[in-house]
Amino acid sequence: MHKKSSLDLGVSNRFIILVAVRTRSTDRNSFSLIRQAVFDTEKTVLETCNDQRQVSHEVDAFQTVEGEGEVIFTYDVEWKESDVPWSSRWDVYFSGNPDDEIHYFSIVNSLMIALFLTGVVAMIMLRTLRQDISNYNEMQTLEEAQEESGWKLVHGDVFRPPQTSPMLLAVLAGSGAQLLAMSTAILTFALLGFMSPANRGGLLTSLLLLFVFMGSVAGYSSARLYKLFGGKDWRRNTILTATVFPGVIFVMFSILNVVAMLENSSTAVPFVWVLCLLVLWLGVSSPLVFVGSYFGFKREVLGMPTRTNQIARHIPERQWWGHPLLCIAVGGILPFGAVCIELFFIMSALWLHQIYYVFGFLICVFFIMGITCAEIAIVLTYFQLCNEDYQWWWRSFFTSGSTAVYLFIYSIWYFASKLQIDAAVSIFIYFTYMGMISMAFFLMTGAIGLFACLWFTRTIYGAIKVD
């Protein structure tokens, strides 16, 4: 249709509150276009698109684009007065969301998973462990103690530092704690209404600034854990905490930005802004990591309820169901199941330009996911200790961190089923960004599992009497 607007846009107090677009493609033959002057819009006549003869909307008249063909573009604008004030133009996205029922279903689904795991953990803590601790504390003779088996026998090795790269584990856990603190803060601010969609780019800017300012959390957490492992090279640990994860993300982002510039993409970030990011990283975040690390190393070593033996205990041969890879693969399923429904809306907001503003639902799902990660890591660590396998540090990190693997697999499915991208550069950009998101998700969920298992082991071994 081709109709001119009768509303005077020159009036200063007129604003566009809402835009609704309805698209149709009509076959050229049904238009009966009479070209009197191709470049003179005042004399170009569409016989079937005017006030006296409206364009027909029969299915037979729709145009299908197959191969080469001519497509005629025209539009009709209809202006309507609205009583909605300019300050309330975004309220339509804040309330009355037609997908609210799906979000409620997501919350119920996540709660069911969390409640199931909570019941399992409660059964372990209140029944099995209470009985085990009571029996262990009542043993009178050495022969009775030698007949015991399970998690109690590894009390002299359970807090032994990891044999493989304890510094790396501390660095990754510190970065995960930083991401966890950043995510909690940004969701809290969004829930309070500070992240309005009217402020374009506000969410991304807040993410960057909060990540930078949470550098002290990374330094403190990494230092405390590394000191618990008996580490002495605190300078190297602090430098790695400040550079490993931010450095990897910065390099990947720089490569993406160069590719976008070569393709003349509007999403390319100017070089000046890249320098600003570098200044924020090296000038603000890194010094804060050193400050947090300083206070972390000044604290006393975290007290452990049992002493570590000088000679490591032999680990019995594992059963097939206790294989580390199987446990890690199982550990990520339930936390991912708690967020998979809400993840669809987040992916649509990221890649299909939809507006996501149901932060109340998101923060509920986020905390349920954190609880689920902690509980699944605790349950699998308990089973591991019952098999007299005390090497739980790295496995607890990977158990809950494997949720990120399912996130990346989900991104592959989303790409294949929801996105229609054929350009190689666009595919590269999509999977690189999803790789960065999955990497951050891995560190955050892994840190949740590690610190939850540390609390769990200190609690249960602190309840037994050891000579």
C-alpha positions as CSV (number, residue, x, y, z in Angstrom):
1,M,0.0,0.0,0.0
2,H,1.1,3.5,-0.6
3,K,-0.4,6.2,1.5
4,K,1.0,9.5,2.8
5,S,0.8,10.5,6.4
6,S,-1.4,13.4,7.4
7,L,0.3,13.9,10.8
8,D,2.7,16.9,10.9
9,L,6.0,15.6,12.2
10,G,7.3,19.1,12.6
11,V,5.6,19.6,15.9
12,S,8.2,19.4,18.7
13,N,6.1,17.5,21.2
14,R,5.3,14.6,18.9
15,F,7.3,11.4,19.6
16,I,7.0,7.8,18.3
17,I,5.9,5.6,21.2
18,L,5.4,2.3,19.4
19,V,6.0,0.9,16.0
20,A,4.1,-2.1,14.6
21,V,5.3,-3.5,11.2
22,R,3.2,-5.8,9.0
23,T,4.9,-7.1,6.0
24,R,3.5,-8.6,2.8
25,S,4.9,-9.6,-0.6
26,T,2.6,-9.4,-3.6
27,D,3.4,-10.7,-7.0
28,R,4.4,-8.1,-9.5
29,N,1.8,-9.2,-12.1
30,S,-1.0,-8.6,-9.6
31,F,0.3,-5.1,-9.0
32,S,-0.4,-4.0,-12.6
33,L,2.3,-1.4,-12.3
34,I,2.2,1.5,-14.7
35,R,5.7,3.1,-14.9
36,Q,5.1,6.6,-16.1
37,A,8.4,7.9,-14.6
38,V,10.6,5.5,-12.7
39,F,12.4,8.1,-10.7
40,D,9.5,10.4,-10.2
41,T,7.5,9.1,-7.3
42,E,4.7,11.6,-7.8
43,K,3.9,10.0,-11.2
44,T,4.5,6.4,-10.5
45,V,1.1,4.7,-10.3
46,L,0.2,1.4,-8.7
47,E,-3.3,0.6,-9.9
48,T,-3.9,-2.0,-7.2
49,C,-2.4,0.0,-4.3
50,N,-4.3,3.3,-3.8
51,D,-7.2,4.6,-1.8
52,Q,-9.8,3.5,-4.3
53,R,-8.4,0.0,-5.0
54,Q,-6.5,-1.6,-2.1
55,V,-4.0,-4.4,-2.7
56,S,-5.5,-7.9,-2.4
57,H,-4.2,-10.3,0.3
58,E,-5.1,-13.6,-1.3
59,V,-2.5,-16.3,-0.9
60,D,-2.4,-16.7,-4.7
61,A,-1.3,-13.1,-5.0
62,F,1.7,-13.5,-2.7
63,Q,5.2,-13.4,-4.3
64,T,7.7,-16.1,-3.8
65,V,11.4,-15.2,-4.3
66,E,13.2,-18.1,-6.1
67,G,16.4,-17.3,-7.9
68,E,16.5,-14.0,-9.9
69,G,13.4,-11.8,-9.9
70,E,12.2,-8.3,-9.5
71,V,10.8,-7.2,-6.1
72,I,8.9,-4.0,-5.8
73,F,9.2,-2.1,-2.5
74,T,6.5,0.2,-1.2
75,Y,5.1,1.0,2.2
76,D,2.1,2.5,4.0
77,V,2.4,4.6,7.2
78,E,-0.6,5.1,9.4
79,W,-0.2,7.5,12.4
80,K,-2.3,7.1,15.5
81,E,-2.5,9.3,18.6
82,S,-1.5,7.7,21.9
83,D,-2.1,8.6,25.5
84,V,1.1,6.8,26.7
85,P,3.6,9.4,28.0
86,W,7.2,9.4,26.7
87,S,8.6,8.2,30.0
88,S,6.4,5.1,30.0
89,R,7.1,4.0,26.4
90,W,9.0,0.8,27.6
91,D,6.3,-0.4,29.9
92,V,4.9,-2.7,27.3
93,Y,8.1,-4.8,27.6
94,F,8.0,-4.8,31.4
95,S,4.5,-6.2,31.9
96,G,2.0,-8.3,30.1
97,N,4.6,-10.5,28.5
98,P,2.8,-13.2,26.5
99,D,5.7,-15.6,27.4
100,D,5.2,-15.3,31.2
101,E,3.7,-18.7,31.4
102,I,6.8,-20.2,29.8
103,H,9.0,-18.3,32.3
104,Y,6.9,-19.7,35.2
105,F,7.3,-23.2,33.8
106,S,11.0,-22.6,33.7
107,I,11.0,-21.6,37.3
108,V,9.0,-24.6,38.3
109,N,11.2,-26.9,36.3
110,S,14.3,-25.5,37.9
111,L,12.8,-25.7,41.4
112,M,11.9,-29.4,40.9
113,I,15.5,-30.2,40.0
114,A,16.9,-28.2,42.9
115,L,14.4,-29.7,45.4
116,F,15.3,-33.2,44.2
117,L,19.0,-32.6,44.7
118,T,18.3,-30.9,48.1
119,G,16.5,-34.0,49.2
120,V,19.4,-36.2,48.2
121,V,21.9,-33.9,50.0
122,A,19.6,-33.8,53.1
123,M,19.4,-37.5,53.1
124,I,23.2,-37.8,53.0
125,M,23.8,-35.2,55.6
126,L,21.0,-36.1,58.1
127,R,20.8,-39.8,57.7
128,T,23.8,-41.5,56.2
129,L,26.5,-39.1,57.5
130,R,24.9,-38.9,61.0
131,Q,24.9,-42.7,61.3
132,D,28.4,-43.0,59.9
133,I,29.8,-40.3,62.2
134,S,28.1,-41.8,65.2
135,N,29.4,-45.3,64.5
136,Y,32.9,-44.0,63.8
137,N,33.1,-42.0,67.0
138,E,31.9,-45.0,69.1
139,M,34.6,-47.3,67.9
140,Q,36.8,-48.5,70.8
141,T,39.4,-50.7,69.3
142,L,41.9,-50.6,66.4
143,E,40.4,-53.7,64.9
144,E,37.0,-52.1,64.7
145,A,38.6,-49.1,63.0
146,Q,40.4,-51.3,60.4
147,E,37.1,-53.0,59.5
148,E,35.6,-49.7,58.6
149,S,35.6,-48.5,55.0
150,G,34.4,-45.5,53.0
151,W,34.9,-41.8,53.3
152,K,36.1,-41.9,56.9
153,L,39.3,-43.8,56.0
154,V,40.6,-41.0,53.8
155,H,40.6,-38.4,56.6
156,G,44.3,-38.2,56.4
157,D,44.4,-37.5,52.7
158,V,41.2,-35.7,51.9
159,F,42.7,-32.2,52.3
160,R,45.9,-33.1,50.4
161,P,46.6,-30.4,47.8
162,P,45.9,-31.5,44.2
163,Q,48.8,-33.2,42.5
164,T,48.2,-31.5,39.2
165,S,48.7,-27.7,38.9
166,P,47.4,-26.4,42.2
167,M,48.2,-22.9,41.2
168,L,46.2,-23.2,38.0
169,L,43.2,-24.4,40.0
170,A,43.5,-21.5,42.3
171,V,43.7,-19.1,39.4
172,L,40.6,-20.5,37.6
173,A,38.6,-20.6,40.9
174,G,39.5,-17.0,41.5
175,S,38.4,-15.9,38.1
176,G,35.2,-17.9,38.6
177,A,34.5,-16.1,41.9
178,Q,35.0,-12.8,40.1
179,L,32.5,-13.8,37.4
180,L,30.0,-15.0,40.1
181,A,30.3,-11.7,42.0
182,M,29.8,-9.7,38.8
183,S,26.8,-11.8,37.7
184,T,25.1,-11.4,41.2
185,A,25.7,-7.7,41.2
186,I,24.5,-7.1,37.7
187,L,21.3,-9.1,38.2
188,T,20.6,-7.3,41.5
189,F,20.9,-3.9,39.8
190,A,18.7,-5.1,36.9
191,L,16.1,-6.4,39.3
192,L,16.0,-3.0,41.0
193,G,15.3,-1.3,37.6
194,F,18.7,0.2,36.8
195,M,19.1,-1.6,33.5
196,S,16.4,0.0,31.4
197,P,16.3,-1.0,27.7
198,A,15.9,2.7,26.9
199,N,19.6,3.1,27.8
200,R,21.2,1.2,24.9
201,G,24.4,-0.5,25.8
202,G,23.9,0.1,29.5
203,L,23.9,-3.6,30.3
204,L,27.1,-4.3,28.5
205,T,28.8,-1.3,30.0
206,S,27.7,-2.3,33.5
207,L,29.0,-5.9,32.9
208,L,32.5,-4.6,31.9
209,L,32.7,-2.1,34.8
210,L,31.5,-4.6,37.4
211,F,33.9,-7.3,36.1
212,V,36.8,-4.8,36.4
213,F,35.8,-3.7,39.9
214,M,35.4,-7.3,41.0
215,G,39.1,-7.9,40.4
216,S,39.7,-7.8,44.1
217,V,37.4,-10.8,44.6
218,A,39.4,-12.8,42.1
219,G,42.7,-11.9,43.8
220,Y,41.4,-12.6,47.3
221,S,39.8,-16.0,46.4
222,S,42.8,-17.2,44.4
223,A,45.2,-16.2,47.2
224,R,43.3,-17.9,49.9
225,L,43.0,-21.1,47.9
226,Y,46.6,-21.1,46.8
227,K,47.8,-20.5,50.3
228,L,45.6,-23.5,51.5
229,F,47.5,-25.6,48.9
230,G,50.8,-24.6,50.5
231,G,51.9,-22.4,47.6
232,K,54.7,-19.9,48.1
233,D,55.0,-18.1,44.8
234,W,52.3,-15.5,45.5
235,R,53.5,-13.0,42.8
236,R,53.1,-15.5,40.0
237,N,49.8,-16.6,41.3
238,T,48.5,-13.0,41.4
239,I,49.8,-12.2,37.9
240,L,48.2,-15.3,36.4
241,T,44.9,-14.4,38.1
242,A,45.0,-11.0,36.7
243,T,46.0,-12.0,33.1
244,V,44.9,-15.6,32.2
245,F,41.1,-15.3,31.7
246,P,40.9,-11.5,30.9
247,G,43.9,-12.0,28.5
248,V,42.2,-14.9,26.6
249,I,39.0,-13.0,26.3
250,F,40.8,-9.8,25.1
251,V,42.7,-11.7,22.5
252,M,39.6,-13.4,21.2
253,F,37.6,-10.2,21.2
254,S,40.5,-8.4,19.3
255,I,40.5,-11.1,16.6
256,L,36.7,-10.8,16.2
257,N,37.0,-7.0,16.0
258,V,39.7,-7.2,13.3
259,V,37.5,-9.6,11.3
260,A,34.5,-7.2,11.7
261,M,36.7,-4.3,10.5
262,L,37.9,-6.2,7.4
263,E,34.2,-7.0,6.6
264,N,33.2,-3.3,7.1
265,S,30.7,-4.4,9.7
266,S,28.9,-1.8,11.8
267,T,29.5,-3.9,14.9
268,A,33.3,-3.2,14.8
269,V,34.6,-1.4,17.8
270,P,36.8,1.6,17.1
271,F,40.5,1.2,18.0
272,V,40.2,3.9,20.7
273,W,37.6,1.9,22.6
274,V,39.8,-1.2,22.4
275,L,42.6,0.9,24.0
276,C,40.1,1.9,26.7
277,L,39.3,-1.7,27.4
278,L,43.1,-2.4,27.6
279,V,43.5,0.5,30.1
280,L,40.6,-0.8,32.2
281,W,42.2,-4.2,32.3
282,L,45.8,-3.3,33.0
283,G,45.1,0.0,34.9
284,V,42.1,-0.9,37.1
285,S,41.3,-4.6,37.2
286,S,44.9,-5.9,37.6
287,P,45.8,-3.5,40.5
288,L,42.6,-4.6,42.2
289,V,43.6,-8.2,41.8
290,F,46.9,-7.4,43.5
291,V,45.0,-5.6,46.3
292,G,42.7,-8.6,46.9
293,S,45.6,-11.0,46.7
294,Y,47.5,-9.0,49.3
295,F,44.7,-9.2,51.8
296,G,44.2,-12.9,50.9
297,F,47.8,-13.9,51.6
298,K,47.8,-11.8,54.8
299,R,45.1,-14.0,56.2
300,E,45.8,-17.1,58.2
301,V,45.7,-20.4,56.3
302,L,42.1,-21.8,56.3
303,G,41.9,-24.3,59.2
304,M,41.3,-27.9,58.3
305,P,39.7,-30.4,60.8
306,T,42.2,-33.2,60.1
307,R,45.9,-33.4,59.5
308,T,47.3,-34.6,56.2
309,N,49.5,-37.8,56.3
310,Q,53.0,-37.6,54.9
311,I,52.5,-40.6,52.8
312,A,49.6,-40.6,50.4
313,R,47.1,-43.4,50.7
314,H,46.6,-45.9,47.9
315,I,43.4,-45.3,45.9
316,P,41.5,-48.5,45.2
317,E,40.6,-49.4,41.7
318,R,37.6,-47.5,40.5
319,Q,34.4,-49.2,39.2
320,W,33.1,-48.2,35.8
321,W,30.4,-46.0,37.2
322,G,33.0,-44.1,39.2
323,H,35.1,-43.1,36.2
324,P,36.0,-39.3,36.4
325,L,34.8,-38.6,32.8
326,L,31.4,-40.2,33.5
327,C,30.9,-38.3,36.7
328,I,31.9,-35.1,35.1
329,A,29.5,-35.7,32.2
330,V,26.6,-36.5,34.5
331,G,27.4,-33.5,36.8
332,G,26.5,-30.9,34.2
333,I,23.2,-32.3,33.1
334,L,21.0,-31.2,36.0
335,P,22.4,-27.6,36.3
336,F,21.9,-27.2,32.5
337,G,18.4,-28.6,32.8
338,A,17.6,-25.9,35.4
339,V,18.5,-23.1,32.9
340,C,17.8,-24.5,29.5
341,I,14.3,-23.1,29.1
342,E,15.3,-19.6,30.2
343,L,18.4,-19.9,28.0
344,F,16.2,-19.9,24.9
345,F,15.0,-16.4,25.6
346,I,18.5,-15.2,26.4
347,M,19.8,-16.6,23.1
348,S,16.9,-15.0,21.2
349,A,17.8,-11.6,22.8
350,L,21.4,-12.0,21.9
351,W,21.1,-13.2,18.3
352,L,17.5,-12.4,17.1
353,H,17.4,-8.8,18.4
354,Q,14.5,-9.5,20.8
355,I,14.2,-7.5,24.1
356,Y,14.7,-9.5,27.3
357,Y,13.7,-7.7,30.5
358,V,12.3,-10.4,32.8
359,F,15.2,-10.1,35.2
360,G,13.0,-11.3,38.1
361,F,12.7,-14.7,36.4
362,L,16.4,-14.6,35.5
363,I,17.7,-14.0,38.9
364,C,15.5,-16.8,40.3
365,V,16.8,-19.2,37.7
366,F,20.4,-18.0,38.3
367,F,20.3,-18.8,42.1
368,I,18.6,-22.1,41.5
369,M,21.3,-23.0,39.0
370,G,24.0,-22.0,41.6
371,I,22.3,-24.2,44.2
372,T,22.0,-27.1,41.7
373,C,25.7,-26.8,40.8
374,A,26.7,-26.9,44.5
375,E,24.5,-29.8,45.3
376,I,25.4,-32.0,42.4
377,A,29.1,-31.4,43.1
378,I,28.6,-32.3,46.8
379,V,26.7,-35.5,46.0
380,L,29.2,-36.8,43.5
381,T,32.1,-35.8,45.8
382,Y,30.5,-37.8,48.6
383,F,30.2,-40.9,46.4
384,Q,33.8,-40.4,45.3
385,L,35.0,-40.2,48.9
386,C,32.9,-43.3,49.8
387,N,35.0,-45.1,47.2
388,E,38.1,-44.0,49.1
389,D,39.2,-41.6,46.3
390,Y,40.4,-38.4,47.9
391,Q,41.4,-36.6,44.7
392,W,38.3,-34.4,44.6
393,W,39.7,-30.9,44.0
394,W,39.8,-30.8,40.2
395,R,36.9,-33.2,39.8
396,S,34.6,-31.0,41.9
397,F,35.5,-28.1,39.7
398,F,34.9,-30.0,36.4
399,T,31.8,-31.7,37.7
400,S,29.7,-28.5,37.9
401,G,31.8,-26.7,35.3
402,S,30.8,-29.3,32.7
403,T,27.5,-27.4,32.5
404,A,29.3,-25.0,30.1
405,V,29.9,-28.0,27.7
406,Y,26.1,-28.5,27.5
407,L,25.7,-24.8,27.0
408,F,28.0,-24.8,23.9
409,I,26.3,-27.9,22.6
410,Y,23.0,-26.0,23.0
411,S,24.4,-23.1,21.0
412,I,25.2,-25.5,18.1
413,W,21.6,-26.8,18.1
414,Y,20.3,-23.2,18.3
415,F,22.5,-22.2,15.3
416,A,21.3,-25.1,13.2
417,S,17.6,-24.8,14.1
418,K,16.9,-21.1,14.7
419,L,19.5,-19.1,12.8
420,Q,19.9,-18.9,9.0
421,I,23.5,-17.9,8.7
422,D,25.5,-18.9,5.6
423,A,28.4,-16.5,5.6
424,A,31.6,-18.0,7.0
425,V,32.6,-14.8,8.8
426,S,29.2,-14.7,10.6
427,I,29.5,-18.3,11.6
428,F,33.0,-17.7,12.9
429,I,31.8,-14.7,14.9
430,Y,28.8,-16.6,16.4
431,F,30.8,-19.6,17.6
432,T,33.6,-17.4,18.9
433,Y,31.3,-15.4,21.0
434,M,29.5,-18.5,22.3
435,G,32.9,-20.0,23.1
436,M,33.7,-16.9,25.2
437,I,30.4,-17.1,27.0
438,S,30.8,-20.9,27.6
439,M,34.3,-20.3,28.9
440,A,33.1,-17.7,31.4
441,F,30.2,-20.0,32.4
442,F,32.6,-22.9,32.9
443,L,34.7,-20.8,35.4
444,M,31.7,-19.5,37.3
445,T,30.0,-22.9,37.7
446,G,33.2,-24.7,38.4
447,A,34.1,-22.2,41.2
448,I,30.6,-22.8,42.7
449,G,31.2,-26.6,42.8
450,L,34.7,-26.3,44.2
451,F,33.9,-24.0,47.1
452,A,30.7,-25.9,47.9
453,C,32.7,-29.2,48.1
454,L,35.4,-27.5,50.3
455,W,32.7,-26.4,52.7
456,F,31.1,-29.9,52.6
457,T,34.4,-31.8,53.3
458,R,35.4,-29.4,56.2
459,T,31.9,-29.9,57.7
460,I,31.8,-33.7,57.6
461,Y,35.4,-34.3,58.7
462,G,35.1,-31.8,61.4
463,A,32.3,-33.9,62.9
464,I,34.4,-37.0,63.5
465,K,37.0,-37.6,66.2
466,V,40.4,-38.3,64.8
467,D,43.4,-39.0,67.1
